[in-house]
Amino acid sequence: MAGHPLFAAVFDLIQRPAAPMIDPWRRRVVGEATGRVLEIGVGTGLNLPFYRMEHIERLVGLEPDPHMRRRAAARARRLGIPLELVAAPAEEMPFEDQSFDTAVATHVFCSVADPERALREVFRVLRPGGTFRFLEHVRSADERAARWQDRVTPLWRFVAAGCHPNRRTTEMIAAAGFAFEELERFEFAGGGPVKPQAFGVARRPAQS
């Protein structure tokens, strides 16, 4: 896969101004991950400093973009984190059923090609009772703002490596079979079309 070499090269720089807002949420998403952990769309590894490795048995990072993957590997080495990187899209995870206790994702399902299929894969690879922890851009609850998101999405996708700011991601998570234990909607100041956000903890039912 060719990936996005320029976007990968500038990604950390782009993210830096927003770090004071986003990093506490990153810590909340991944800091409670335990057991066998899968991070979907690990990107350049910005979540890595926030893992509590003493609670993690195995950490796997799924990332199809080779340029992002290379940067994640370098960050993991600097931090001394034993990250296993896997080159595959979220829609086609090369893992056995029920392979993980926890799955995490931050700002990933806005850009996968088929989010419904990818979320079914997350459900499949989690053990019954396993948790999916996430922070995602979502469609605004305000219809006027949502229509604006629809209008800017074609341009935003072009400049932001396929990001769709108008996706109904929480609804898709529920449709995949997950039950929400926590769900918080909020907005980042100055976030433009990605201002609406959702943090959540969703569980694969124990009997599924």
Legacy VTK file of the C-alpha trace (Angstrom):
# vtk DataFile Version 3.0
C-alpha trace
ASCII
DATASET POLYDATA
POINTS 208 float
0.000 0.000 0.000
1.423 3.385 -1.038
0.048 5.289 1.947
0.380 9.033 2.501
4.088 9.914 2.828
3.596 13.691 3.086
0.733 13.433 5.551
2.745 11.009 7.700
5.733 13.364 7.631
3.744 16.349 8.924
1.189 14.531 11.082
2.934 14.983 14.435
3.595 18.647 13.647
-0.077 19.199 12.786
-1.164 17.499 15.987
1.202 19.402 18.278
-0.922 22.568 18.779
-3.932 20.437 19.752
-1.974 18.193 22.130
-3.024 20.059 25.322
-6.655 19.330 24.430
-6.280 15.848 22.960
-3.638 14.249 25.182
-5.868 13.989 28.283
-8.388 12.121 26.132
-5.660 9.886 24.702
-4.646 9.031 28.253
-8.250 8.249 29.118
-8.679 6.010 26.066
-5.502 3.932 26.283
-4.480 4.331 29.926
-7.155 1.848 31.020
-6.359 -0.733 28.317
-5.485 -4.114 29.815
-4.522 -7.627 28.810
-4.098 -8.355 25.122
-4.507 -4.939 23.483
-5.120 -4.023 19.849
-4.731 -0.423 18.731
-6.514 0.097 15.428
-4.861 2.731 13.244
-1.843 3.251 15.476
-0.594 5.948 13.083
2.704 7.484 14.191
2.238 6.145 17.728
0.981 9.276 19.483
-0.931 7.141 21.986
2.091 5.088 23.021
3.291 7.293 25.921
-0.077 6.921 27.641
-0.256 3.145 27.893
0.252 1.622 31.343
2.417 -1.231 30.172
2.382 -2.954 33.555
-1.270 -3.855 32.827
-0.676 -5.040 29.273
0.184 -8.591 28.265
0.571 -7.884 24.543
0.298 -4.677 22.495
-0.460 -4.900 18.768
-0.690 -1.874 16.487
-2.687 -2.253 13.271
-1.603 0.256 10.616
-1.889 -0.111 6.816
0.151 3.000 5.944
3.878 2.091 5.723
4.992 5.666 6.383
2.927 5.919 9.555
4.021 2.439 10.587
7.706 3.307 10.269
7.275 6.327 12.533
5.297 4.304 15.077
8.083 1.718 15.182
10.670 4.418 15.818
8.594 5.957 18.609
8.059 2.565 20.238
11.819 1.943 20.198
12.511 5.326 21.806
9.966 4.595 24.537
11.101 1.021 25.051
7.617 -0.319 24.326
7.302 -3.826 22.808
4.831 -2.901 20.073
3.943 -5.513 17.468
3.096 -3.716 14.222
0.777 -5.376 11.711
0.315 -4.082 8.164
-3.371 -4.563 7.404
-6.543 -2.493 6.980
-9.144 -2.414 9.731
-11.638 -4.121 7.420
-9.436 -7.220 7.092
-7.789 -7.935 10.422
-5.452 -10.954 10.239
-6.326 -12.188 13.730
-8.248 -15.150 15.072
-11.653 -14.650 16.631
-11.564 -13.432 20.256
-7.824 -12.665 20.152
-7.913 -9.493 22.302
-9.214 -8.235 25.630
-9.173 -4.539 24.701
-9.322 -2.638 21.417
-8.564 1.076 21.209
-8.860 3.712 18.497
-8.378 7.471 18.409
-9.551 9.366 15.328
-9.469 6.302 13.109
-12.977 5.409 11.959
-13.368 8.778 10.282
-10.934 7.617 7.607
-11.314 3.855 7.117
-12.885 2.970 3.781
-15.682 0.803 5.210
-16.295 1.678 8.871
-19.220 -0.721 9.327
-17.138 -3.668 8.157
-14.160 -2.521 10.247
-16.300 -2.315 13.383
-17.609 -5.811 12.777
-13.966 -6.881 12.677
-13.304 -5.156 16.012
-16.267 -7.027 17.467
-15.005 -10.321 16.046
-11.459 -10.101 17.388
-12.530 -9.047 20.890
-13.327 -11.766 23.390
-16.867 -11.801 24.803
-16.843 -9.219 27.560
-13.918 -7.374 25.946
-13.957 -3.591 25.626
-13.560 -1.143 22.784
-12.245 2.240 23.953
-12.361 5.112 21.488
-12.153 8.816 20.734
-13.634 9.752 17.361
-14.715 12.680 15.226
-18.482 12.480 14.794
-21.329 14.126 12.959
-22.685 17.164 14.744
-25.971 16.819 16.612
-26.885 20.266 15.309
-28.423 19.747 11.861
-27.179 23.047 10.484
-23.612 22.252 11.558
-24.000 18.709 10.216
-25.005 20.026 6.783
-21.899 22.216 6.816
-19.822 19.138 7.623
-21.404 17.423 4.620
-20.448 20.321 2.355
-16.800 20.453 3.458
-16.228 16.687 3.598
-15.007 16.275 -0.027
-12.282 18.903 0.459
-11.459 17.727 3.988
-11.038 14.157 2.771
-8.534 15.373 0.193
-6.356 17.377 2.595
-6.673 15.042 5.612
-5.886 11.619 4.110
-9.474 10.465 3.752
-10.963 11.825 6.997
-14.778 12.138 6.958
-15.855 14.626 9.641
-19.546 13.824 9.171
-19.743 10.116 10.040
-22.283 8.739 12.524
-19.616 6.646 14.201
-21.265 6.022 17.556
-24.398 4.758 15.820
-22.242 2.400 13.736
-20.517 1.105 16.889
-23.897 0.252 18.400
-25.041 -1.368 15.144
-21.954 -3.619 15.200
-23.285 -5.203 18.402
-21.487 -3.254 21.130
-23.137 -2.033 24.326
-21.998 1.367 25.582
-20.773 1.612 29.153
-19.581 5.199 28.760
-20.344 7.725 26.042
-19.463 11.412 26.205
-20.019 13.928 23.423
-18.177 17.237 23.467
-16.524 19.766 21.177
-12.934 20.875 20.744
-12.579 24.650 20.564
-11.478 25.732 17.116
-11.826 22.238 15.684
-13.567 23.282 12.486
-15.453 20.376 10.903
-13.908 17.932 13.410
-14.984 19.935 16.450
-17.693 17.401 17.508
-16.080 14.469 19.307
-17.194 11.347 21.110
-15.334 9.392 23.785
-16.655 6.008 24.701
-16.171 2.604 26.235
-18.200 -0.102 24.490
-18.310 -3.740 25.480
-18.825 -6.874 23.445
-21.604 -8.639 25.348
-20.365 -11.568 27.407
-22.826 -13.963 25.776
-22.112 -12.954 22.163
LINES 1 209
208 0 1 2 3 4 5 6 7 8 9 10 11 12 13 14 15 16 17 18 19 20 21 22 23 24 25 26 27 28 29 30 31 32 33 34 35 36 37 38 39 40 41 42 43 44 45 46 47 48 49 50 51 52 53 54 55 56 57 58 59 60 61 62 63 64 65 66 67 68 69 70 71 72 73 74 75 76 77 78 79 80 81 82 83 84 85 86 87 88 89 90 91 92 93 94 95 96 97 98 99 100 101 102 103 104 105 106 107 108 109 110 111 112 113 114 115 116 117 118 119 120 121 122 123 124 125 126 127 128 129 130 131 132 133 134 135 136 137 138 139 140 141 142 143 144 145 146 147 148 149 150 151 152 153 154 155 156 157 158 159 160 161 162 163 164 165 166 167 168 169 170 171 172 173 174 175 176 177 178 179 180 181 182 183 184 185 186 187 188 189 190 191 192 193 194 195 196 197 198 199 200 201 202 203 204 205 206 207
